[in-house]
């Protein structure tokens, strides 16, 4: 099993998850394939060791265990798999990056039609 970053991460790339991942399996895409978004992070399912370290670090609550991905984000499991073997990098977090407010988190959930 692996973890999956959902579209709740789109345009919200906090990257705190990349700082705690012990195997550096969370990436930002840097290639030219327009079907792979550059405005969100993705987990390489072949590299993920299922440690769960990333989940509590994500302030946008965008990461789920593969079997627990909400139905509205089912396509995101395959989307994460597209990061395998393509141009990518592990982004670093800016020290002055602010966490989202509860209102911003709620607005992001509403944007995607997600009700936790």
Buried (B, 14 or more C-beta within 10 A) or exposed (E): EBBBBBBBBBEBBBBBBBBBBEEEBBBBBEEEEEEBBEEBBBBBBEBBEEEEBBBEBBBBBBBBEBEEBBEBBEEBBEBBBBBEEBEBEBBEBEEEEEEBEEEBBEEBBEEBEBEE
